[in-house]
């Protein structure tokens, strides 16, 4: 397990404890309401209108077929297609919840009643955020057409406010910072000034800033971590707008021309753009599914943020954003009372009446966490920072100035972290069923076909369609499962001691040469795996075939996949390779050859020769399309293909190479994940092929440069 360094933070704030008495009163009131409803509306009121299995299957499949047909007729959600499917899902969810509350709870004994209520609570906790999303997605907003209009004045030079670009850094390696600085310098926009904010006061980073020609700022302490670093820089800079990039995020050339134009509207205070990544996230990498799975953040930036923009509840994500200086200074700078300084800064701006908007256009790319320890540490920081919002003045549920829809959007985000509790609970349900030797609800087969089946089949069809096919239900559950235990613990600890942990920086630029088991992370899942396997055997020997078998088998498969995802696979190099086809000319003395690049990186390139042949001597490589000339050493020439290693790169050459690799407008495209059945197939393949995954993994071929 990689140990992360902790920044020096402020002392814990004196805040009231979590109002457990209020939670207890709410639970008691909820139990009383359920009892009252059971008296007023007996279960017979919810009787299934037909009992023939074929008719019930027909109803479920008809509803599912209608949903499927709409998603095929309209591959991209439009206003009416989205509204129709949202209405169908809300009706199905409402009738399912009504049936669960009024017709399935068990009151035969106190213990069984608690078991039944706990199971219902898990379902509600896991689904409540999704129900809020269904309500809010009716107003999803896409601002790309607005960006086209607003950018006209920027590209024409009629609207060019000064921009200060702030790059906060703590312990990131110099080669990562160099990429980011060169990318910012390559932006097609003036006037701009670039500031490197070094919170570790490293002499080599000061030297790097001087060599590259950007401003270098530091401070005597690390108070308030990243937020404090940014706030320290604000009075030392003067630009009308402030752009912020994390140390590993590199903008495309048109980042500012696409975002700055929005500030012609005086009410706009902040423009947030998506985060995307030029390396696979560790879950996909460890399972050998880098070409299949999209990063976990994709669903947030392709579904949640457009939904939030429709109700003016956009989350500020801390990087790849532009903010107007005046309103930022009016709220006292970036919020320092939470680890999620970016999120609550956006909340404060929105509460003051300013617009915080979202442009769904990939205009930058960064490094995803490179191992599971870093991945989960990052999620724990986000969870802790969000839950801390319940204890600070910037609490989006209580702060004056927000409307009901905005608060609902923020409530959905808060509930997202509590779903980890529900996922842990669902892992234990088969165990509790075995211990109690009974189910936590009562339902006939007809009721399950009538209430349960249409609701869940429709979700399988509509869920990936609504999120732009960025995530399937199965892969979403896998990602939740890998983090559910540590996130559950972190949420609980934050409720008990909101400010007990300080800011932890996600390490970057990592590599490893062998498989590494994250035992502290994998051990809880192994315990759940053992319990579910024991229950499966018990069900098989004593109960015969029941639906609980299906639950146990699903848990076993997903737990095995989650355990494999927590075993870090080798990553030989922190330098990414990009598929890039460019014409190249080679010169070795008097000899000339031509070729086309297949892939390129900061280390070299692989080229298909179209004319001539190279020797093992150093070669001059020219890319005439971009006016770039490099020197290289040929390696592994065979079958008309050659691998090149760049040699003696100068700063001017890097100023052309880095933008070519990372900063081309439009190069970061949205990928689509397979549907539910194909996702299941890929996941099962990953599970079956695990003994051979070192050979089958989609990694850099052995002949490539490390």
N, C-alpha and C positions, 0 to 999 in steps of 0.2 A: 504494500500500500504506500502510495506516494504521500509523504507528509507535506502539507502546504504551509508556507509561512503566513503568519498573521500580521496584518497591519496594526499599528498602534491606534486605538480608537478612543472615543470619549468615554468617560465613566457612565455606568448605567443610569438611565433617567429615572427619577422617582415617579412611578406610575402606579395607579391602582391595580390590584390583581384582577384576574379574569372573573367576571361575575357568575360564579358557579351557581349561586342561589337562583339567579335568573334562568339559567339553563335548566335547573331542576324544576322550577315553577312551570317553564314552558313544556317540559316533558310531561309533567303531571296534568297540565291543562290539555295537552294533546291526547293523553290517555282518556281523560274525561269526555272529550269531544267524540272520540271513537266509540266509547261506550254509549253515549247519547244517540249517535247516529245509528248504531246497531239496534237501538230500541225503536227509533222513529222509522227507519228504513230497514226492515228485516231482509235477510239474504234472498227471500223469495222474490223481492222486487227486482233482483238482478238475474232472475232465472233465464237460462239460455232459450231463445225462441224456438230453436229446432234441436233435435237430438241425434238425427242420423249423422254418422261420421262423414259420409260422402258429402252431405250438404255443408257441414262445417268446414271440411277441407276446401270445398268449392268457394265458400265465402272468403277464406283466408287467401287462397290462390288468386281469386279475382281482384282483391284489394292489392295484393302484391303485383299482379300483372298490370294493373293500372299505373302503379308507381313505376314499374320497369318501362312501360311504354312511354311515359312522359320523359324519363331520363334518356331514352333512345331518340325520341323525336327532337329533344332539346338538349344536346350534349353539354352545353353551357347554360347554367341557370339564367333565365330571363325573369322579368318582373312577374308575369302571370304564372309561368311554370313553377317558379319558386314559391309563390303564394299558395298555389293549389296543393303542392306537396307538403308545405309547412302546415296547412290546414288539416290535411289528412293525418299527418303525424301527431299534431296536437289533439285531434279528436281521439285517435287510437290511444295516445298516452293518457288522456283524461279518463276514458272509459276503463282502461286497464287499472289506473290508480283507484278509481272509484270501486271497482270490483275487489281489488286487493284490500282496501280499507274496510269495506262493508260486508264482503262475502267470504273472506278466506282466513280471518284471524281465529285463533283457537283459544278458548277460555275455559277449557276443562279443568285446569289447575293453575295455581299461581306460577309455578315454574314453566309450564308450557305456554302460558300467556306471555311471560317475559321473553321466552325463546321466539315466539311468533312475532311479537312487537319488535324485537331486535332485528330479525330478518327483514321485516318491513322497513325499519329505519335504515338498514344497509342499502336496500333498493332505492329508497328516496334520496339518500345521501349521494349515491352513485349517479342518479339520474337528474337531480334537481338542476344542476348546472346546464345539462343538455336541454331541459324543458325551457329554461330561461333563454337559451340560445335560439330555440325554435321561435319564441315570441319576438325576439329582437331582430332576427335575420330578415324580417319583412322589410327592413329599411337599409339593407346592405348598400354600400356606396363604393363606386369605382371612380377615382379622380384622374385617370390617365388622360381622358379627353380634355379635362380642365388644364392639365399640365401642358398639353399641346398648345392651348390658347395662351396661357400665361408665359410660356417660354419664348414666345415671339419677341416680346419687348426685351428680354434678356439677350437673346442671340443677336438682335439688332443693335444692342448697345444702348437702348433707351432707358433701361432700368438695370443699373449695376451698383447696388449698395456694397459697401466694403464688408468683407467676410474674414473673420478670424477663425482659423481651423485649429482646434485644440486636440492634441493626441496625448491623453494621460497614459503613463506607463509606470509599472511597479518593478517587475523583475523579468520582463520579456527579453529574450535574446536580441542582440544587436541586428542580426540578419533579418528578423521579423520586423523590427522597427524601420529598418532601411527600406523594405518593400513599401511600408505604409507611407513613409515620408516621400519617397519618389513617386508613388501613386498620387498623393495629394499635390505635389508640385506639377504633375502632368495634367491637372484639371484644366479644361478649356474655359477658364474664367479669370478675369482680373477686375477689380483689385482684390487680392487675397494675401493673407500672411499666415504662415504656419508656425505653430508653437508646440514644441515637445515638452511635456510636463513630467519631469522625472521625479518620482517620489522615492527613489532609492539613492539619489545623489551620486550616481556612478560616473567616474571620470571618463570612462570609455564612451558613455552615451553623450556626455558633453562634447567630446571630440567628434563623435559621429554627427551631431547637429551642426557643428562648425564646418565639417567637411561637406555636408550636403547643403549648407546655406539656409538653415531654418533657425528660428529663435529657440533658445533653451531656457526653461524656467524650472526652478526647484524651490523648496521651502525647508525650514529647519526641522519640521516634524511631520508626522503622517496623520494628524488629527482629522477625524471624519473620513479617512480613506479617500476613495475616488471623488466623492462629492466635495470634500475639503480641498483636494488637489485642484479641481475645476474652479471652485470658488476663490481660491488663492490667485488664480490666473485672471479672473474677470476684471479686477481693478487695474491690472497691468496691461490690458489690451483695450482697443478702442473701436473695433469694428461694429457696424450697425447690426450685423448678424453674426452668430456664433455657430460654427459647425463642429460636431464632436464625432471623433472616430476612435474606437478602442484600438489598442496598439497593433492588433493583428488584422484590422479591417482596412481593405484597400478600395477606394472608390473608382468607379469607371470615369472616363474623361468627362462625361456629360452630367455628373452628379449635381453640380451646382446649377447648370443651365436648366435642369428639369425641376429643381426644388425652389430656387430663389424667387422665381416668378410669383409664387403664391403669396409672397409678402407684399405684393401690390395691394392686397386686401389688408387694411390696417388692423382688422380684428384677428388675423392669423398670428399666433404667437409661436407655434412650433409645427414643423413638418417632419414626420417620422417616415422612414422607408424600411423595407424588409431587411432582415438579416438572412444571408445565404452563405454557403460554405464551399470552399474549394477542395475540401477533403471529406471523406465519408465519416459519419459519426461512429463512435466506437461500437454501438450495438450492431449496425450494419457490417462494419469491418470484421468484428469478431465472429459473426455468423456466416461470413463469406457472401453477403448479399448487398454489397456496395452498389451494384448496378440495379438493384431491385427496390430497396427501401430508400425513402427520402429522409432527410434529417427530421428529428422530432419537432423542430420549430416550424416546419413548413405549414402544418395545419393552423398554427397560430397566425401566421402572416398571410395565409390564403383564405382563411375562413373567419377567424375571430376578429382580427383587426378591421377588415372591411365591414363586418357586422357592427363593431364598436364605432366606426366612423359614421355609420348611419344614424347613431343616437348620440354623437358627440362624446364618446367615452373612450377615445383612443388611448392606448398605453404608450407612454414614452419608454423606449427600450434601451436608452443609454448610449447607443452608438448609431452611426449612419443617420444622423438627424441634423436639422438646422433650426435654431431658435433665435427669436428677436431679442436683442440685448435689453431693451427698455422694460418689457414686462418681466423678464427673468430677474433683473435687478429689483423690480418693484416687489417681488415676493421674497427677496432676500437671498437670491441665488438658488443653487441646487439644494434640495431638502437634505438635511444631515441627520434627521432623527430616526432613519431607518436604513437598513442595508440596501433596500431598493430605492436608492436616491432618485433614479430616473423616473420610476413609476409615480412617486408622490410629487415630483416636480411637475409632471403633467397634470396631476390632480389639482394642485394648487393653481396652475394657470387656468384650467377649465373653470374652477370655482370662482375665479375673478372675472369670468365672462369672456375670456379669450378663446379662440378656436385652436384646438390641438387636432391636426388633421393627419391623414395617412395616405401616402401615395404608394399604391401597390405596384411597384416597379423595382426590379432588382438592380440597384445602382451601386452596389458594393459587395464584397465577399470577404469572409474572414476564416479563421481556423476554428473548426468544431473541436470540442474537447477530444484529446487524442488517446485517452484511456478511460476505463470505467470509473476509476477513482476520481479523476478530474470531472468527468461527466456528472457523477452523482453529487460531488461537492458543489458544483455549480447549481444543481437543482435544489440542494439544501439551502444555499444562500438565497435563491429566489423565494423558496417557501417561507423561510424565516423572515425575509424582508417584507413579503406580502402580509403575513399574519401579524407582523409588528404594527401594521396599519391600524389594527383595532385599538392600539394603545397610544397613538400619537394624534396631534391636532389635525393632521392631514388625512385622517380617516375618511375615505370616500363615502362611507355609509352615513356619516353624521356631519361632515363639513358643510357649512352654509354655502349656497350658491349653485349646487347641482340639482338637476331635476330628477324625477322618479326613474326615467329610463336610464339616465347616466348611472344612478345608484344601482339599478338592476344589473347593468353591464359589469360594474365593479364587484357586485355580489357574486356574479357568475365566476369571475376570476378568483375570488377568495374561496368559493366552494370547490374549485378545481383541486386545490391542495388537500382538502379534506376527503376527496375521493380515495386517497391512499388508504385511509382507515377502512373504507368500504371494501377495497380490494383485499386487504388482509383478512377482513371478516369473511369474505366469500371463500377464501382458502380454508377457513375453519368450519364452514357450514357442514361439509360431509362428515367431519369429525364429530360435530355436535349431534348430527342425525344418528350416527352410530352410537353415541353415548346415551342419547335419550330414546333411541330405537323408535323414533317417530319423526314425522315431517313437521316443519314449522308453519305449515299452512294446510288448509283443507280445500280440496278442489277435485272436481270430477274431470274425467278425460274430455267430456264435452266442453266444460268451462275453459280448460286449457286451450282447446282448439279455437274457441270463440274469442277469448280475451287475450290470451298470451301469444298465440302463433301469429296473428296478423300484425300485432304491434312489433314483434321482433323481426319478422321477415321484411316488413316495410323499412325498418331501420337499416337492415343489411343492404337494401337496394339504394336508399336515399342518402345515407350517411356519406359515402365517398363522393357522391354527386354534389352534395352541398359544399364539401370542403375542396372542390376542384381536383378531386382524385389525388389528393396529397397524402391520404392515409386511409387504410381500411380498418374496420372494427377489430379484426384479429391483430394486425400490427400495432394498432393503438393500445390494445390490451397488453401486448408484449412489452411495450415501452413503459407502461404504468407498472407492470409486474416487476421489472428490474429495479425500480426505485421505491416501491410501495413501503417496504419495511423502514428504510432509513428516513424517508419523508414522513411517515407516520410518527416516528420518534421525534423528528425535528419539530413537527407541528405541535406535538404535545409539549415538548420542552419550551417552545416559544410561548405557548399559552400560560405555562407555569412561570417561566422567567423570560419575559419578552426580549430583554437585552443582555442575555447571558453569554452570547457568543459574538465575537467581532467579525470584521470583514475578512474573507478569505479569497485570495486571488486565484483564478484558474490558471494552472501552469500551461505554458505554450512551448512549442518547438521541441516536443519529446520524441524519442524513438526507443525501440527495444528490439532485441535480436532473438527473443525466445518467448514462448507462451508463459504468461504470468497469471496465477490464480489469485483473485482478490478474496482471500478467505474471510475477512471481516464482513464483506458484503454478501458472499455466497452462502455463508453458514446458516443464516435465518431461512433462506429459501430451501436449503437442503433439509432442514427440520420440517418445513411445510411439505416438502416432497415425500419424506418418510411417513409423515402422518397420513397424507392422502393415499399413499400406496397401501398402508396398512388398512385403511378404511375400504379401499377398493377390494382388497382380498377378502375382508370381512363380508362386504356386500355380496361378493361372488359366491362365497361359501354358505351364507345363511339366508340371503334375501332373494336370490334368483335375479332375473332381469328386471331392473327398475330404472326410472329416469335418473336416479342418483348415480348410477353407473356412468351415464353420459357426463355428468358434472365431474365425477372423479377422473375419468379419462381425459377430459379437457384440461383439468387442473394439472394432471401429470405431464401432459404434452407441453403445456405452456411453461410449467416450472422447469422442465428439462431445458427448454429453449432459453429461458431466462438465466439459468445457471451457465449454459454455454456462452451466453452474451457477456457474462461477468468474468470470463477467462480471456484476458487480453492477448490477442494474436500479435505476432511480430510485425513491427513497422520499421523497416530498415532505414528510412530517410525521411526527414521533415520537409523535403523539397518536392512539391507536387509536379506531376507531368500532365500536360494538357494536349488533347487532340487538336492539332493545328496544321493546316495544309498551306504551305507557302513555297513559292518557287525559290530555289537556291542555286547559286553559281559557285563552283569550286575552282580554286587556282592553286596548283602545286608547281611552282616554277613556271615553265612554259606550257604546262598541261592544263587543260580546262575540262570540267565535267559539269553536268547539270543534274538536278534532282528535285524532289518535292518532299517537304517535311511531313512526317506522320505524327510525331509528337515532339513537344519541346518543353524544356524546363530551364531553370536558372543554372543547371549543371551542364546541359547539353541537349542533343536532339537525336532522333532516329529519322533517317532519310532513305527514301527509295530513289535509287539512281536511275535516271532516264537516258543519260548519255555519258559515256566515258566510264572510267574506273579510277579509284583512289589507291594510293600506296599507303604505307603506315607512317609516312612523313607528315609533319604538321601541315595544315591546309588553311587557306584563307576562304572564309565562307561569307558570301554576300547575299542578302535578301533584298532584291531590287525593289520589291513592292513597298517596303518600309524604309529603305535607305539605310540599312544596318549592315555593317561589316564586322565580322568577328574572326578570331583565330581559334582553331580547334585541333584536337588530336583524334584521328580516326581509330575506332575500335571495332572488332567483331564484324568485319565485312564479309557477307555471304549472301548468295542468292539475290544480288542486286540491292541489298539493304546494308546500311552502315550506321553504326552508332558513333556519335561525335561527343567529345568532351570539350567544353569551352576552356580556353587557356588565357590567362593574363587579362581578364576583363577590366577595362578602365571604367571610371565613373561615368563618362559620357556614353559608353556602350550600355551600361546598366540603366541609364536614364531612358534609353530606347527599348531595351529588352524587357524591363519590368512592366511598362505600360502595354507592350505587345502581349505579354502573358496574362496580365491581370486587369487591364483597364479598358478593354475594347467595349464600346457601348453595345448593349444587347447580348453580350456573351453569356450572361448568367440566365439560363432559361428554366422555366418551370417543368419539372418531370412529373409524370403520372405513375402512381403505383398500380399494380395489378388489382383486379377485383377480389372479392372475398375468397372464392374458390381457388383462383390462381395463387393468391397470397398463402392460402393454406398449403397448396402444393409446394411452393417455394420453402415455406417454413419446415414442412416435413422432410423435404430433400436435405435441408441444412442439418436437420437432426440426424437423419440416417447416414449422411456423409461425414459426420463429425470425425470419425477416426482418420479420414483421409483429407481433412480440410486444409492441412498445411500444404498439400500438393494442389488442391483444387481452388484455393483462395484466389480471388481476383486481385493480384498484387502486381507490382512492377516485375517484368520478366527478369530472369537471372542475369541476362546479358546487359541489362541497363546499368547506368552509372549509379552508384550510391552516394 
